[in-house]
């Protein structure tokens, strides 16, 4: 594990959170209701995020968000563009697995990113085709912003472009 990877809670300057928030804005695959500096910092301080820090800048970040009692959704996975493909994402996924495997809750993720699906296997996140069990529909498709509520039950990208992954214990 990189000495720059920070799975433990420490004081990161506010400027780093502001910069991370700005870096997440152009990313289409990230749920933008979770990208304010305060939200990113809070989930890290609560012990549900890991990050890679280099030269005083966050260059990789991965969070697990509490979405309901007993459920955490992994998401907000980001690596600075010029450092992608150099193992930072791999390290983040391994650190997140270590962080979450002792949790007494269901860990899941919904993504359209094939790289995220691949790296998710490092965390024992297995593709899952039942979008209602063990994770309630309201936490998977119900939160999607790509389709209107009336169109969600017949979603054309479910299990093709969009993948539900649930952590195997």
DSSP file (Angstrom, degrees, kcal/mol; ACC not computed):
  #  RESIDUE AA STRUCTURE BP1 BP2  ACC     N-H-->O    O-->H-N    N-H-->O    O-->H-N    TCO  KAPPA ALPHA  PHI   PSI    X-CA   Y-CA   Z-CA
    1    1 A X              0   0    0      0, 0.0    90,-0.0     0, 0.0     2,-0.0   0.000 360.0 360.0 360.0 137.4    0.0    0.0    0.0
    2    2 A X    >   -     0   0    0      1,-0.1     3,-1.3    86,-0.1     0, 0.0  -0.308 360.0-133.0 -62.8 141.4    1.3    3.4   -0.9
    3    3 A X  T 3  S+     0   0    0      1,-0.2    -1,-0.1     3,-0.1     0, 0.0   0.683 108.5  60.5 -67.3 -15.3    2.6    5.5    1.9
    4    4 A X  T 3  S+     0   0    0     48,-0.0    49,-2.3     2,-0.0     2,-0.3   0.601  80.4 102.4 -85.8 -12.0    0.5    8.4    0.4
    5    5 A X  E <   -A   52   0A   0     -3,-1.3     2,-0.6    47,-0.2    47,-0.3  -0.569  58.4-159.4 -76.2 131.2   -2.8    6.4    0.8
    6    6 A X  E     +A   51   0A   0     45,-4.6    45,-1.1    -2,-0.3     4,-0.1  -0.774  32.0 151.3-117.8  86.6   -4.7    7.7    3.8
    7    7 A X        +     0   0    0     -2,-0.6     2,-0.2    43,-0.2    42,-0.2   0.596  61.5  78.0 -85.1 -10.2   -7.3    5.2    5.1
    8    8 A X  S    S-     0   0    0     -3,-0.2     2,-0.4     1,-0.1    39,-0.1  -0.600  92.6 -99.0 -98.6 160.9   -7.0    6.7    8.6
    9    9 A X        +     0   0    0     -2,-0.2     2,-0.3    36,-0.1    36,-0.1  -0.615  55.2 148.1 -80.8 129.0   -8.5    9.9    9.9
   10   10 A X        -     0   0    0     -2,-0.4     2,-0.8    -4,-0.1    -4,-0.0  -0.941  54.5 -81.7-150.0 170.3   -6.3   12.9    9.9
   11   11 A X        -     0   0    0     -2,-0.3     2,-0.5    34,-0.0    -2,-0.0  -0.690  43.3-175.0 -83.4 112.2   -6.5   16.6    9.5
   12   12 A X        -     0   0    0     -2,-0.8     5,-0.1    29,-0.1    -2,-0.0  -0.918  33.9-105.9-104.9 130.4   -6.6   17.5    5.8
   13   13 A X    >>  -     0   0    0     -2,-0.5     3,-1.3     1,-0.1     4,-1.1  -0.199  23.2-120.0 -58.3 146.1   -6.6   21.3    5.1
   14   14 A X  H 3> S+     0   0    0      1,-0.3     4,-2.3     2,-0.2     5,-0.2   0.821 111.4  65.2 -55.6 -33.8   -9.9   22.8    3.9
   15   15 A X  H 3> S+     0   0    0      1,-0.2     4,-2.4     2,-0.2    -1,-0.3   0.857  97.9  54.8 -60.1 -34.4   -8.2   23.9    0.7
   16   16 A X  H <> S+     0   0    0     -3,-1.3     4,-2.5     2,-0.2    -1,-0.2   0.900 108.5  47.7 -64.4 -41.0   -7.7   20.2   -0.2
   17   17 A X  H  X S+     0   0    0     -4,-1.1     4,-2.5     2,-0.2    -2,-0.2   0.893 111.8  50.2 -67.6 -39.1  -11.4   19.5    0.2
   18   18 A X  H  X S+     0   0    0     -4,-2.3     4,-2.0     2,-0.2    -2,-0.2   0.924 112.4  46.9 -62.9 -43.9  -12.3   22.6   -1.9
   19   19 A X  H  X S+     0   0    0     -4,-2.4     4,-2.2     2,-0.2    -2,-0.2   0.909 111.9  50.3 -65.1 -42.9   -9.9   21.5   -4.7
   20   20 A X  H  X S+     0   0    0     -4,-2.5     4,-1.7     1,-0.2    -2,-0.2   0.929 108.8  52.4 -60.9 -45.1  -11.3   17.9   -4.6
   21   21 A X  H  X S+     0   0    0     -4,-2.5     4,-1.0     1,-0.2     3,-0.2   0.911 110.5  47.6 -57.3 -43.9  -14.8   19.2   -4.8
   22   22 A X  H  X S+     0   0    0     -4,-2.0     4,-0.5     1,-0.2     3,-0.3   0.869 109.5  53.8 -65.8 -37.0  -13.9   21.3   -7.9
   23   23 A X  H  < S+     0   0    0     -4,-2.2     3,-0.3     1,-0.2    -1,-0.2   0.789 106.4  52.9 -68.2 -27.3  -12.1   18.3   -9.5
   24   24 A X  H >< S+     0   0    0     -4,-1.7     3,-1.5    -3,-0.2    -1,-0.2   0.746  88.7  80.9 -79.5 -24.2  -15.3   16.2   -9.1
   25   25 A X  H 3< S+     0   0    0     -4,-1.0    -1,-0.2    -3,-0.3    -2,-0.1   0.867  91.7  46.5 -55.4 -44.0  -17.6   18.6  -10.8
   26   26 A X  T 3< S+     0   0    0     -4,-0.5     2,-0.7    -3,-0.3    -1,-0.3   0.594  87.1 104.9 -76.9  -6.0  -16.7   17.7  -14.5
   27   27 A X    X   -     0   0    0     -3,-1.5     3,-0.9    -4,-0.2     5,-0.0  -0.640  53.8-166.1 -79.4 113.6  -17.0   13.9  -13.7
   28   28 A X  T 3  S+     0   0    0     -2,-0.7    -1,-0.2     1,-0.2     4,-0.1   0.789  82.3  57.6 -70.3 -29.5  -20.2   12.7  -15.2
   29   29 A X  T 3  S+     0   0    0      2,-0.1     2,-0.4     3,-0.0    -1,-0.2   0.504  88.3  91.0 -83.8  -3.2  -20.3    9.3  -13.4
   30   30 A X  S <  S-     0   0    0     -3,-0.9     2,-0.6    -6,-0.2     5,-0.1  -0.801  83.7-118.7 -99.1 133.3  -20.2   10.9   -9.9
   31   31 A X    >   -     0   0    0     -2,-0.4     3,-1.6     1,-0.2    -2,-0.1  -0.561  24.3-154.4 -68.3 111.5  -23.4   11.7   -8.1
   32   32 A X  G >  S+     0   0    0     -2,-0.6     3,-0.8     1,-0.3    -1,-0.2   0.464  83.6  77.3 -78.3  -0.2  -23.1   15.4   -7.7
   33   33 A X  G 3  S+     0   0    0      1,-0.2    -1,-0.3     2,-0.1     3,-0.1   0.481  97.6  50.9 -79.8  -0.6  -25.3   15.7   -4.6
   34   34 A X  G <  S+     0   0    0     -3,-1.6    -1,-0.2     1,-0.1    -2,-0.1  -0.062  86.6  86.6-122.1  31.9  -22.2   14.3   -2.7
   35   35 A X    <   +     0   0    0     -3,-0.8   -11,-0.2     4,-0.1     2,-0.1   0.285  48.0 118.5-122.7  12.9  -19.5   16.6   -3.9
   36   36 A X  S  > S-     0   0    0     -3,-0.1     4,-2.5     1,-0.1     5,-0.3  -0.505  72.7-117.4 -74.9 151.7  -19.5   19.6   -1.6
   37   37 A X  H  > S+     0   0    0      1,-0.2     4,-2.4     2,-0.2     5,-0.2   0.898 115.4  52.2 -54.0 -41.3  -16.2   20.1    0.4
   38   38 A X  H  > S+     0   0    0      2,-0.2     4,-2.5     1,-0.2    -1,-0.2   0.895 110.1  47.5 -64.7 -40.3  -18.1   19.7    3.6
   39   39 A X  H  > S+     0   0    0      2,-0.2     4,-2.4     1,-0.2     5,-0.2   0.930 113.2  47.9 -66.0 -45.0  -19.7   16.4    2.5
   40   40 A X  H  X S+     0   0    0     -4,-2.5     4,-1.3     1,-0.2    -2,-0.2   0.904 115.8  44.6 -62.3 -42.4  -16.4   15.0    1.3
   41   41 A X  H  X S+     0   0    0     -4,-2.4     4,-2.8    -5,-0.3     5,-0.2   0.905 111.8  53.0 -68.1 -42.7  -14.6   16.0    4.4
   42   42 A X  H  X S+     0   0    0     -4,-2.5     4,-2.3     1,-0.2    -2,-0.2   0.927 107.9  48.5 -62.0 -47.0  -17.4   14.7    6.7
   43   43 A X  H  <>S+     0   0    0     -4,-2.4     5,-2.6     1,-0.2    -1,-0.2   0.850 113.8  49.0 -65.5 -31.4  -17.5   11.2    5.2
   44   44 A X  H ><5S+     0   0    0     -4,-1.3     3,-1.5    -5,-0.2     5,-0.4   0.933 111.7  47.3 -69.2 -46.9  -13.7   11.0    5.5
   45   45 A X  H 3<5S+     0   0    0     -4,-2.8    -2,-0.2     1,-0.3    -1,-0.2   0.803 106.6  58.7 -66.1 -28.3  -13.7   12.1    9.1
   46   46 A X  T 3<5S-     0   0    0     -4,-2.3    -1,-0.3    -5,-0.2    -2,-0.2   0.553 121.1-110.3 -76.3  -6.7  -16.5    9.7    9.9
   47   47 A X  T < 5S+     0   0    0     -3,-1.5    -3,-0.2    -4,-0.2    -2,-0.1   0.704  90.0 109.2  88.6  21.4  -14.1    6.9    8.7
   48   48 A X      < +     0   0    0     -5,-2.6    16,-2.8    -6,-0.2     2,-0.3   0.005  66.4  60.6-119.1  28.2  -15.9    6.0    5.5
   49   49 A X  E     - B   0  63A   0     -5,-0.4     2,-0.3    14,-0.2    14,-0.2  -0.992  56.3-160.6-149.3 152.4  -13.5    7.3    2.9
   50   50 A X  E     - B   0  62A   0     12,-2.5    12,-2.3    -2,-0.3     2,-0.3  -0.927  14.7-174.7-127.2 155.3   -9.9    6.8    1.9
   51   51 A X  E     -AB   6  61A   0    -45,-1.1   -45,-4.6    -2,-0.3     2,-0.5  -0.980  25.2-129.7-148.6 161.0   -7.7    9.1   -0.1
   52   52 A X  E     -AB   5  60A   0      8,-2.5     7,-2.7    -2,-0.3     8,-1.2  -0.964  26.3-164.6-111.6 127.4   -4.3    9.4   -1.8
   53   53 A X  E     + B   0  58A   0    -49,-2.3     2,-0.4    -2,-0.5     5,-0.2  -0.953  11.5 172.6-117.6 127.9   -2.4   12.5   -0.9
   54   54 A X  E >   - B   0  57A   0      3,-2.9     3,-1.9    -2,-0.5    -2,-0.0  -0.993  69.2 -14.6-137.5 130.1    0.6   13.8   -2.9
   55   55 A X  T 3  S-     0   0    0     -2,-0.4     3,-0.1     1,-0.3    -1,-0.1   0.845 128.6 -51.8  49.3  40.2    2.4   17.1   -2.5
   56   56 A X  T 3  S+     0   0    0      1,-0.2     2,-0.4   -40,-0.0    -1,-0.3   0.641 118.3 106.1  76.7  14.7   -0.4   18.5   -0.4
   57   57 A X  E <  S-B   54   0A   0     -3,-1.9    -3,-2.9   -38,-0.0     2,-0.6  -0.976  72.5-122.5-127.9 140.4   -3.1   17.6   -3.0
   58   58 A X  E     +B   53   0A   0     -2,-0.4    -5,-0.2    -5,-0.2     3,-0.1  -0.716  33.9 170.1 -77.2 120.9   -5.8   14.9   -2.9
   59   59 A X  E     +     0   0A   0     -7,-2.7    21,-2.9    -2,-0.6     2,-0.3   0.468  65.7  26.0-112.3  -6.4   -5.1   12.8   -6.1
   60   60 A X  E     +BC  52  79A   0     -8,-1.2    -8,-2.5    19,-0.2     2,-0.3  -0.969  63.5 176.6-155.7 143.5   -7.5    9.9   -5.4
   61   61 A X  E     +BC  51  78A   0     17,-2.7    17,-2.7    -2,-0.3     2,-0.3  -0.997   6.5 178.7-151.3 141.7  -10.6    9.6   -3.3
   62   62 A X  E     -B   50   0A   0    -12,-2.3   -12,-2.5    -2,-0.3     2,-0.3  -0.962  11.5-176.5-147.9 127.6  -13.1    6.8   -2.5
   63   63 A X  E     -BC  49  75A   0     12,-2.0    12,-2.9    -2,-0.3     2,-0.5  -0.891  21.0-149.9-127.0 154.5  -16.1    7.1   -0.2
   64   64 A X  E     - C   0  74A   0    -16,-2.8     2,-0.4    -2,-0.3    10,-0.3  -0.993  24.5-151.9-121.2 120.7  -18.9    4.9    1.2
   65   65 A X  E     - C   0  73A   0      8,-3.1     8,-3.1    -2,-0.5     2,-0.6  -0.783  15.0-126.4-101.8 131.7  -22.0    6.8    1.9
   66   66 A X  E     + C   0  72A   0     -2,-0.4     6,-0.2     6,-0.2     3,-0.1  -0.642  36.3 167.1 -70.9 119.2  -24.6    5.8    4.5
   67   67 A X  E     -     0   0A   0      4,-1.9     2,-0.3    -2,-0.6    -1,-0.2   0.579  62.7 -10.2-113.4 -14.6  -27.9    5.8    2.5
   68   68 A X  E >  S- C   0  71A   0      3,-1.2     3,-2.4    71,-0.0    -1,-0.4  -0.949  95.3 -61.0-170.2 166.1  -30.2    4.0    5.0
   69   69 A X  T 3  S+     0   0    0     -2,-0.3     3,-0.1     1,-0.3    36,-0.0  -0.416 126.3   7.9 -60.3 119.7  -30.0    2.1    8.3
   70   70 A X  T 3  S+     0   0    0     -2,-0.3    36,-3.2     1,-0.2     2,-0.4   0.488 113.1  97.6  88.3   4.0  -27.8   -0.9    7.6
   71   71 A X  E <   -Cd  68 106A   0     -3,-2.4    -4,-1.9    34,-0.2    -3,-1.2  -0.989  43.1-179.4-133.1 131.2  -26.7    0.2    4.1
   72   72 A X  E     -Cd  66 107A   0     34,-2.5    36,-2.2    -2,-0.4     2,-0.6  -0.994  15.7-150.6-123.6 134.1  -23.6    1.9    2.7
   73   73 A X  E     -Cd  65 108A   0     -8,-3.1    -8,-3.1    -2,-0.4     2,-0.3  -0.910  12.4-138.7-104.9 122.6  -23.2    2.7   -1.0
   74   74 A X  E     +C   64   0A   0     34,-3.0    36,-0.5    -2,-0.6     2,-0.3  -0.623  50.2 118.0 -77.1 137.4  -19.7    2.8   -2.3
   75   75 A X  E     +C   63   0A   0    -12,-2.9   -12,-2.0    -2,-0.3     3,-0.1  -0.955  24.1  80.6-176.1-171.6  -19.3    5.7   -4.7
   76   76 A X  E     +     0   0A   0     -2,-0.3     2,-0.6     1,-0.2   -13,-0.2   0.948  56.8 169.8  52.0  53.0  -17.5    8.9   -5.4
   77   77 A X  E     +     0   0A   0    -15,-0.2     2,-0.3    -3,-0.1   -15,-0.2  -0.853   6.3 162.6 -94.8 124.1  -14.4    7.1   -6.7
   78   78 A X  E     -C   61   0A   0    -17,-2.7   -17,-2.7    -2,-0.6     2,-0.4  -0.998  23.6-177.5-148.5 139.0  -12.0    9.5   -8.3
   79   79 A X  E     -C   60   0A   0     -2,-0.3   -19,-0.2   -19,-0.2     5,-0.2  -0.997  45.2 -97.8-131.9 136.5   -8.4    9.6   -9.4
   80   80 A X    >>  -     0   0    0    -21,-2.9     3,-2.2    -2,-0.4     4,-0.5  -0.257  37.9-119.9 -53.8 136.4   -6.8   12.7  -11.0
   81   81 A X  G >4 S+     0   0    0      1,-0.3     3,-1.2     2,-0.2    -1,-0.1   0.837 109.4  52.8 -52.8 -43.8   -6.8   12.2  -14.8
   82   82 A X  G 34 S+     0   0    0      1,-0.2    -1,-0.3     3,-0.0    -2,-0.1   0.593 112.1  47.5 -73.3  -7.1   -3.0   12.4  -15.3
   83   83 A X  G X4 S+     0   0    0     -3,-2.2     3,-1.2   -24,-0.1     5,-0.5   0.370  81.1 120.9-111.9   2.5   -2.5    9.7  -12.7
   84   84 A X  T << S+     0   0    0     -3,-1.2    -3,-0.0    -4,-0.5    -4,-0.0  -0.396  71.1  31.2 -67.0 143.8   -5.1    7.2  -13.9
   85   85 A X  T 3  S+     0   0    0     -2,-0.1    -1,-0.2     1,-0.0    -4,-0.0   0.556  92.5  99.3  86.6   8.7   -3.8    3.8  -14.9
   86   86 A X  S <  S-     0   0    0     -3,-1.2    -2,-0.1     0, 0.0    -3,-0.0   0.151 102.4 -94.6-115.0  17.6   -0.9    3.9  -12.3
   87   87 A X  S  > S+     0   0    0      3,-0.0     4,-2.2     4,-0.0     5,-0.2   0.427  91.5 116.9  91.7  -1.5   -2.5    1.8   -9.5
   88   88 A X  H  > S+     0   0    0     -5,-0.5     4,-2.5     2,-0.2     5,-0.2   0.947  80.1  47.8 -66.0 -46.1   -4.0    4.5   -7.4
   89   89 A X  H  > S+     0   0    0      1,-0.2     4,-2.6     2,-0.2     5,-0.2   0.907 110.1  53.6 -59.1 -42.3   -7.5    3.2   -7.9
   90   90 A X  H  > S+     0   0    0      1,-0.2     4,-2.1     2,-0.2    -1,-0.2   0.931 110.5  46.6 -56.3 -48.5   -6.4   -0.3   -7.1
   91   91 A X  H  X S+     0   0    0     -4,-2.2     4,-2.4     1,-0.2    -1,-0.2   0.879 110.6  52.4 -63.4 -39.1   -4.9    0.9   -3.9
   92   92 A X  H  X S+     0   0    0     -4,-2.5     4,-2.6     2,-0.2    -2,-0.2   0.921 109.5  49.1 -63.5 -44.0   -8.1    2.9   -3.0
   93   93 A X  H  X S+     0   0    0     -4,-2.6     4,-2.3     2,-0.2    -2,-0.2   0.909 112.0  48.2 -63.5 -41.8  -10.3   -0.2   -3.6
   94   94 A X  H  X S+     0   0    0     -4,-2.1     4,-2.1     2,-0.2    -1,-0.2   0.912 113.2  47.6 -65.2 -41.4   -8.0   -2.4   -1.4
   95   95 A X  H  X S+     0   0    0     -4,-2.4     4,-2.0     1,-0.2    -2,-0.2   0.887 111.8  50.5 -66.2 -38.3   -8.0    0.2    1.4
   96   96 A X  H  X S+     0   0    0     -4,-2.6     4,-2.4     2,-0.2     5,-0.2   0.891 107.7  53.4 -67.2 -38.5  -11.8    0.6    1.2
   97   97 A X  H  X S+     0   0    0     -4,-2.3     4,-2.3     1,-0.2    -2,-0.2   0.942 109.9  47.9 -58.9 -47.2  -12.2   -3.2    1.4
   98   98 A X  H  < S+     0   0    0     -4,-2.1     4,-0.3     1,-0.2    -1,-0.2   0.886 113.3  48.8 -60.4 -39.8  -10.1   -3.3    4.5
   99   99 A X  H  < S+     0   0    0     -4,-2.0     3,-0.3     1,-0.2    -1,-0.2   0.871 120.5  34.0 -67.6 -38.4  -12.1   -0.4    6.0
  100  100 A X  H >< S+     0   0    0     -4,-2.4     3,-2.1     1,-0.2     5,-0.2   0.663  92.0  84.9 -97.0 -17.9  -15.5   -1.9    5.2
  101  101 A X  T 3< S+     0   0    0     -4,-2.3    -1,-0.2     1,-0.3    -2,-0.1   0.708  92.7  50.0 -66.4 -17.6  -15.2   -5.6    5.6
  102  102 A X  T 3  S+     0   0    0     -4,-0.3    -1,-0.3    -3,-0.3     2,-0.2   0.463  86.7 113.4 -94.2  -1.3  -15.7   -5.4    9.4
  103  103 A X    <   -     0   0    0     -3,-2.1     2,-1.2     1,-0.1     4,-0.1  -0.451  66.0-138.3 -73.7 141.0  -18.9   -3.4    9.0
  104  104 A X  S    S+     0   0    0     -2,-0.2     2,-0.3     2,-0.1    -1,-0.1  -0.555  73.8  81.5 -96.2  67.7  -22.2   -4.9   10.0
  105  105 A X  S    S-     0   0    0     -2,-1.2     2,-0.5    -5,-0.2   -34,-0.2  -0.963  87.8 -88.7-158.2 167.1  -24.1   -3.5    7.1
  106  106 A X  E     -d   71   0A   0    -36,-3.2   -34,-2.5    -2,-0.3     2,-0.5  -0.765  37.7-157.6 -88.0 126.2  -24.8   -4.3    3.5
  107  107 A X  E     +d   72   0A   0     -2,-0.5    60,-3.0    60,-0.2     2,-0.3  -0.903  24.4 156.4-105.2 128.3  -22.2   -2.6    1.2
  108  108 A X  E     -dE  73 166A   0    -36,-2.2   -34,-3.0    -2,-0.5     2,-0.3  -0.933  22.9-159.8-145.4 167.7  -23.3   -2.0   -2.4
  109  109 A X  E     - E   0 165A   0     56,-2.4    56,-2.9    -2,-0.3     2,-0.4  -0.991   7.1-155.7-149.2 148.9  -22.6    0.1   -5.4
  110  110 A X  E     + E   0 164A   0    -36,-0.5     2,-0.3    -2,-0.3    54,-0.2  -0.998  31.1 157.6-124.1 127.7  -24.4    1.1   -8.6
  111  111 A X  E     - E   0 163A   0     52,-2.1    52,-3.0    -2,-0.4    -2,-0.0  -0.984  45.5-160.7-149.5 157.3  -22.2    2.2  -11.5
  112  112 A X  S    S+     0   0    0     -2,-0.3     2,-0.7    50,-0.2    -1,-0.1   0.221  70.6 104.9-112.7   7.0  -22.0    2.6  -15.3
  113  113 A X     >  -     0   0    0      1,-0.2     4,-1.9    50,-0.1     3,-0.2  -0.807  56.3-160.7 -96.3 113.1  -18.2    2.6  -15.2
  114  114 A X  H  > S+     0   0    0     -2,-0.7     4,-2.3     1,-0.2    -1,-0.2   0.821  93.3  56.2 -63.2 -30.0  -16.6   -0.6  -16.4
  115  115 A X  H  > S+     0   0    0      2,-0.2     4,-2.9     1,-0.2     5,-0.2   0.912 106.9  50.1 -65.2 -41.3  -13.3    0.2  -14.6
  116  116 A X  H  > S+     0   0    0      2,-0.2     4,-2.2     1,-0.2    -2,-0.2   0.885 109.1  51.4 -64.1 -38.8  -15.2    0.5  -11.4
  117  117 A X  H  X S+     0   0    0     -4,-1.9     4,-0.8     2,-0.2    -2,-0.2   0.939 112.3  46.8 -62.3 -45.9  -16.9   -2.8  -12.0
  118  118 A X  H >< S+     0   0    0     -4,-2.3     3,-1.1     1,-0.2     4,-0.4   0.947 115.8  43.2 -61.1 -50.5  -13.4   -4.4  -12.5
  119  119 A X  H >< S+     0   0    0     -4,-2.9     3,-1.7     1,-0.2     4,-0.5   0.811 102.0  69.7 -67.8 -28.6  -11.8   -2.8   -9.5
  120  120 A X  H ><>S+     0   0    0     -4,-2.2     5,-2.4     1,-0.3     3,-1.3   0.775  85.2  69.0 -59.8 -25.6  -14.9   -3.6   -7.4
  121  121 A X  G X<5S+     0   0    0     -3,-1.1     3,-1.4    -4,-0.8    -1,-0.3   0.803  88.7  64.7 -63.0 -27.1  -13.9   -7.3   -7.6
  122  122 A X  G < 5S+     0   0    0     -3,-1.7    -1,-0.3    -4,-0.4    -2,-0.2   0.783 104.4  45.8 -63.9 -25.6  -11.0   -6.4   -5.4
  123  123 A X  G < 5S-     0   0    0     -3,-1.3    -1,-0.3    -4,-0.5    -2,-0.2   0.317 121.9-106.0 -97.0   6.8  -13.5   -5.5   -2.7
  124  124 A X  T < 5 +     0   0    0     -3,-1.4    44,-2.9     1,-0.3     2,-0.8   0.797  66.5 156.5  66.2  29.4  -15.6   -8.7   -3.2
  125  125 A X  E   < -F  167   0A   0     -5,-2.4     2,-0.4    42,-0.2    -1,-0.3  -0.802  24.5-165.2 -84.8 111.9  -18.2   -6.6   -4.9
  126  126 A X  E     -F  166   0A   0     40,-2.5    40,-2.4    -2,-0.8    -5,-0.0  -0.784  26.3-102.7-102.3 141.4  -20.1   -9.1   -7.0
  127  127 A X  E     -F  165   0A   0     -2,-0.4     2,-0.4    38,-0.2    38,-0.2  -0.344  41.5-166.3 -58.7 141.6  -22.4   -8.2   -9.8
  128  128 A X  E     -F  164   0A   0     36,-2.7    36,-0.6     1,-0.1    31,-0.1  -0.999  20.0-168.3-138.3 131.3  -26.0   -8.7   -8.7
  129  129 A X        +     0   0    0     -2,-0.4     2,-1.0    34,-0.1    -1,-0.1   0.500  66.2  89.2-104.6  -4.1  -29.1   -8.8  -10.9
  130  130 A X    >   -     0   0    0      3,-0.2     3,-0.5     1,-0.1     5,-0.4  -0.820  54.8-172.8 -94.1 103.5  -31.9   -8.6   -8.2
  131  131 A X  T 3  S+     0   0    0     -2,-1.0    10,-0.4     1,-0.2     9,-0.2   0.283  80.1  46.8 -82.2  11.1  -32.3   -4.8   -7.9
  132  132 A X  T 3  S+     0   0    0      1,-0.3     2,-0.3     4,-0.1     5,-0.3   0.534  96.3  84.9-124.0 -16.4  -34.7   -5.3   -4.9
  133  133 A X  S <  S-     0   0    0     -3,-0.5    -1,-0.3     1,-0.2    -3,-0.2  -0.984 101.4  -2.4-147.3 129.7  -33.0   -7.8   -2.6
  134  134 A X  S    S+     0   0    0     -2,-0.3     2,-0.6    -3,-0.1    -1,-0.2  -0.996 137.3  48.0 -86.0  -2.5  -30.9   -7.6   -0.5
  135  135 A X  S    S-     0   0    0     -5,-0.4     5,-0.1   -28,-0.0   -64,-0.0  -0.876  95.6-115.3 -99.9 124.7  -30.8   -3.8   -1.3
  136  136 A X    >>  -     0   0    0     -2,-0.6     3,-2.0     1,-0.1     4,-0.8  -0.240  21.0-118.9 -59.1 145.3  -34.2   -2.2   -1.5
  137  137 A X  G >4>S+     0   0    0     -5,-0.3     5,-2.8     1,-0.3     3,-1.0   0.827 111.8  65.1 -52.0 -37.2  -35.2   -0.8   -4.9
  138  138 A X  G 345S+     0   0    0      1,-0.3    -1,-0.3     3,-0.2    -2,-0.1   0.762 103.2  47.5 -61.2 -25.4  -35.4    2.7   -3.5
  139  139 A X  G <45S+     0   0    0     -3,-2.0    -1,-0.3     3,-0.1    -2,-0.2   0.621 123.1  30.7 -91.8 -14.6  -31.7    2.6   -2.8
  140  140 A X  T X<5S+     0   0    0     -3,-1.0     3,-1.0    -4,-0.8     4,-0.3   0.685 137.4   4.8-104.6 -92.4  -30.7    1.3   -6.2
  141  141 A X  G > 5S+     0   0    0    -10,-0.4     3,-1.5     1,-0.2    -3,-0.2   0.819 121.3  69.5 -66.3 -32.2  -32.9    2.3   -9.2
  142  142 A X  G 3 <S+     0   0    0     -5,-2.8    -1,-0.2     1,-0.3    -4,-0.2   0.756 101.1  46.3 -60.0 -24.8  -35.1    4.6   -7.0
  143  143 A X  G <  S+     0   0    0     -3,-1.0    -1,-0.3    -6,-0.3    -2,-0.2   0.495  84.4 121.8 -95.8  -4.8  -32.3    7.1   -6.6
  144  144 A X    <   -     0   0    0     -3,-1.5     3,-0.1    -4,-0.3     8,-0.1  -0.295  44.4-165.5 -63.4 138.9  -31.3    7.1  -10.3
  145  145 A X  S    S+     0   0    0      1,-0.1    -1,-0.1     3,-0.0     3,-0.0   0.304  73.6  80.6-106.6   8.5  -31.4   10.5  -12.0
  146  146 A X  S    S+     0   0    0      1,-0.1     2,-0.3     2,-0.1    -1,-0.1   0.772  96.9  33.2 -83.2 -27.6  -31.2    9.2  -15.6
  147  147 A X  S    S-     0   0    0     -3,-0.1    -1,-0.1     2,-0.0     5,-0.1  -0.923  85.7-103.2-132.7 153.2  -34.8    8.3  -15.9
  148  148 A X    >>  -     0   0    0     -2,-0.3     3,-1.6     1,-0.1     4,-0.9  -0.365  41.9-107.5 -67.7 153.4  -38.2    9.5  -14.7
  149  149 A X  H >> S+     0   0    0      1,-0.3     3,-0.7     2,-0.2     4,-0.5   0.858 119.7  56.1 -52.7 -39.9  -39.8    7.5  -11.9
  150  150 A X  H 34 S+     0   0    0      1,-0.2    -1,-0.3     2,-0.1     3,-0.2   0.756 109.7  46.8 -66.9 -23.0  -42.4    6.1  -14.2
  151  151 A X  H X4 S+     0   0    0     -3,-1.6     3,-0.9     1,-0.1    -1,-0.2   0.568  89.3  85.8 -93.8 -11.0  -39.7    4.7  -16.5
  152  152 A X  H X< S+     0   0    0     -4,-0.9     3,-1.7    -3,-0.7    -1,-0.1   0.865  79.0  60.9 -64.3 -38.5  -37.4    3.2  -13.9
  153  153 A X  T 3< S+     0   0    0     -4,-0.5    -1,-0.2     1,-0.3    -2,-0.1   0.794 114.2  37.1 -61.4 -24.5  -39.2   -0.2  -13.6
  154  154 A X  T <  S+     0   0    0     -3,-0.9    -1,-0.3    -4,-0.1    -2,-0.2  -0.084  84.9 170.1-114.0  34.6  -38.4   -0.9  -17.3
  155  155 A X    <   -     0   0    0     -3,-1.7     3,-0.5     1,-0.2    -3,-0.1  -0.188  27.4-150.8 -52.0 126.3  -35.0    0.7  -17.3
  156  156 A X  S    S+     0   0    0      1,-0.2    -1,-0.2     3,-0.0     5,-0.1   0.625  91.2  47.4 -77.9 -11.8  -33.2   -0.1  -20.6
  157  157 A X  S >>>S+     0   0    0      3,-0.1     5,-2.9     4,-0.1     3,-1.8   0.485  76.8 122.5-107.9  -3.0  -29.7    0.1  -19.2
  158  158 A X  B 345S+g  162   0B   0     -3,-0.5     5,-0.1     1,-0.3   -29,-0.0  -0.418  89.1   1.9 -62.8 128.7  -30.1   -2.1  -16.1
  159  159 A X  T 345S+     0   0    0      3,-1.9    -1,-0.3    -2,-0.2     4,-0.1   0.427 132.3  61.1  71.5   2.0  -27.7   -5.0  -16.1
  160  160 A X  T <45S-     0   0    0     -3,-1.8    -2,-0.2     2,-0.2    -1,-0.2   0.622 126.4  -0.6-113.3 -76.7  -26.1   -3.8  -19.4
  161  161 A X  T  <5S+     0   0    0     -4,-0.7     2,-0.4    -5,-0.1    -3,-0.2   0.835 131.5  60.0 -79.6 -34.4  -24.6   -0.3  -18.9
  162  162 A X  B   <S-g  158   0B   0     -5,-2.9    -3,-1.9   -50,-0.1     2,-0.4  -0.807  70.2-167.6-102.3 133.8  -25.6   -0.1  -15.3
  163  163 A X  E     -E  111   0A   0    -52,-3.0   -52,-2.1    -2,-0.4     2,-0.5  -0.976  13.2-152.5-128.7 129.1  -24.3   -2.6  -12.8
  164  164 A X  E     -EF 110 128A   0    -36,-0.6   -36,-2.7    -2,-0.4     2,-0.4  -0.860  18.8-171.3 -94.9 131.0  -25.4   -3.3   -9.2
  165  165 A X  E     -EF 109 127A   0    -56,-2.9   -56,-2.4    -2,-0.5     2,-0.4  -0.986   5.4-168.2-126.3 135.3  -22.6   -4.8   -7.1
  166  166 A X  E     -EF 108 126A   0    -40,-2.4   -40,-2.5    -2,-0.4     2,-0.3  -0.976  27.8-113.2-124.6 135.9  -23.1   -6.2   -3.6
  167  167 A X  E     - F   0 125A   0    -60,-3.0     2,-0.4    -2,-0.4   -42,-0.2  -0.500  25.4-141.0 -71.5 127.2  -20.2   -7.0   -1.2
  168  168 A X              0   0    0    -44,-2.9    -1,-0.1    -2,-0.3     0, 0.0  -0.745 360.0 360.0 -84.7 133.3  -19.9  -10.7   -0.5
  169  169 A X              0   0    0     -2,-0.4    -1,-0.1     0, 0.0    -2,-0.0   0.416 360.0 360.0 -90.9 360.0  -19.0  -11.4    3.2
